[in-house]
Amino acid sequence: MNMSRMRDTRERLVVIGGDAAGMSAASQARRLRGPEELEIVAFERGRFTSYSACGIPYWVGGEVSGPDQLIARTPEEHRARDIDLRMRTEVMEIDVDRQRVRARDLESGAESWTSYDKLVIATGARPIRPDLPGVDAPGVHGVQTLDDGQALIDTLAHTRGRKAVVVGAGYIGVEMAEALINHGYEVTVVNRGSEPMSTLDPDMGRMVHEAMEGLGITMVDDAAVTKVLTGEDGRVRAVATEHAEYPADVVVLGIGVRPETALAKAAGLPLGAHGGLLTDLAMRVRGHENIWAGGDCVEVLDLVSGQERHIALGTHANKHGQVIGTGVGGGYATFPGVVGTAVSKVCDLEIARTGLREKDARRVGLQFVSVTIESTSRAGYYPGASPMTVKMLAERRTGRLLGVQIVGREGAGKRVDIAAVALTAGMTVEQMTALDLGYAPPFSPVWDPVLVAARKAAAKVRAS
Ligand SMILES: Cc1cc2nc3c(=O)[nH]c(=O)nc-3n(C[C@H](O)[C@H](O)[C@H](O)COP(=O)(O)OP(=O)(O)OC[C@H]3O[C@@H](n4cnc5c(N)ncnc54)[C@H](O)[C@@H]3O)c2cc1C
């Protein structure tokens, strides 16, 4: 085939960001449209593509090996599928009017413009790094990228002391606490909120707090870090809050992320209240026919509250990429929104949530009933049955399920998926009580804990 002629006629897709959303989009577009029709150029400023940041806590903790095992597809594998992948190349500017991007080769410093017919923005999220004295000292680590994971592993290998402070008690903070325990560290978690896991209601967060203390972790709530203290060698030696100092040979920051949308903002693309790009249901940037965006850099529709939110999760990013690639490839797909499901664990404690917390429901003007039940993971008489707490929110009068939070041991976390399906289907708690769930003593009591909560919630709705 005559390549120069081919280049004249085919469309060019440019992708910014080479991880979950970006490369899922590129791969799906390639599945639907061959290289003779669609040229795909993808820019990634880092050293890896299609990697699982989700696996970093388990890699650092020694439960899985890495970093190769955390890479779903290498740059070479993408190139073998006719994707022109430009690694260590950062897009510096999007020129929407002239349909082109300006990129810089981070090794040589050379810059060039690349025009596009279609553009996908998948720039992810940026970890929040507080502007505190000492925060850049050796021994202080973020855990956003595989390079971050490797740097932390190297530090752990060379650190003689065994005290660690984790700043932040969201899911990354609690997962990293476990990783450090696996390395034999005495772990302190310093948390700005009143309880860990602010994605839960405080009463459920309290259970996580108590369980983490039971695991030997020192929990410091309602405490903002004011500085990182260093020793004579310049390395971290402690973390200070307004009231106390916590000795630390290593510090891990897990304070959360913000959408990485500086490029999009400079290009005049629409951003929402949380700083994420706004898209339609086909993941097209609103008002821009030939630009798509997905993953951690966008806001998503919360199907329960009807409001836009920023939720940085790989499970969404992969789905966004699939939808975008289908649209770019000439097919039809939509991403309807999320119900806010997430699951994580610290040691053997499983923590799960979906839907609205009490304060979310109040914020959008929903009146609700709330129940909390204690049950077990298996039939009470079956070996290994462990306690589980389920909290359920349902709308007053209608009984529509609004949210579920679960804290317990083995088998607790993924039970939240029952509630996620019920939420997506718009079920009432009354309807949930009749769900035909599987039962045998090794798997659940005859009334599954989620159904016990639904029964109690349904009774409360009837009385409301
Ligand atoms: C420690 C950790 C644990 C996690 N655990 C889970 C979990 O258990 N479950 C879950 O669902 N999610 C989890 N996540 C979140 C998940 O990893 C992210 O939601 C997911 O990676 C988002 O994918 P993305 O493609 O949108 O963005 P990213 O993965 O952030 O990828 C964006 C890419 O774009 C590149 N980029 C940005 N700007 C430019 C530019 N201007 N030019 C070129 N390249 C650029 C970046 O280098 C990056 O590689 C975890 C995240 C972390 C950090």
The ligand as an ORCA input file, in Angstrom:
! r2SCAN-3c Opt
* xyz 0 1
  C      -2.256      3.857     45.110
  C      -3.504      3.831     44.279
  C      -4.434      2.822     44.452
  C      -5.591      2.804     43.686
  N      -6.501      1.786     43.885
  C      -7.627      1.756     43.142
  C      -8.571      0.705     43.321
  O      -8.374     -0.200     44.144
  N      -9.693      0.710     42.565
  C      -9.935      1.686     41.617
  O     -10.962      1.635     40.926
  N      -9.047      2.693     41.427
  C      -7.907      2.758     42.166
  N      -7.005      3.767     41.968
  C      -7.320      4.841     41.012
  C      -6.902      4.478     39.590
  O      -5.557      4.127     39.547
  C      -7.170      5.671     38.688
  O      -8.532      6.014     38.803
  C      -6.864      5.370     37.242
  O      -5.504      5.115     37.056
  C      -7.267      6.554     36.370
  O      -6.900      6.330     35.051
  P      -6.693      7.551     34.053
  O      -6.264      6.965     32.754
  O      -7.861      8.432     34.080
  O      -5.551      8.435     34.700
  P      -4.010      8.070     35.110
  O      -3.893      6.641     35.503
  O      -3.627      9.117     36.065
  O      -3.273      8.292     33.730
  C      -3.125      9.552     33.160
  C      -1.831      9.532     32.375
  O      -1.730     10.751     31.644
  C      -0.392     11.180     31.646
  N      -0.425     12.614     31.396
  C      -1.039     13.572     32.134
  N      -0.902     14.769     31.561
  C      -0.187     14.571     30.432
  C       0.280     15.440     29.406
  N       0.037     16.746     29.438
  N       0.997     14.916     28.388
  C       1.260     13.572     28.345
  N       0.845     12.704     29.289
  C       0.128     13.210     30.312
  C       0.122     10.804     33.030
  O       1.522     10.666     33.039
  C      -0.605      9.477     33.286
  O       0.184      8.351     32.913
  C      -5.820      3.812     42.722
  C      -4.879      4.834     42.542
  C      -3.743      4.855     43.309
  C      -2.730      5.966     43.103
*
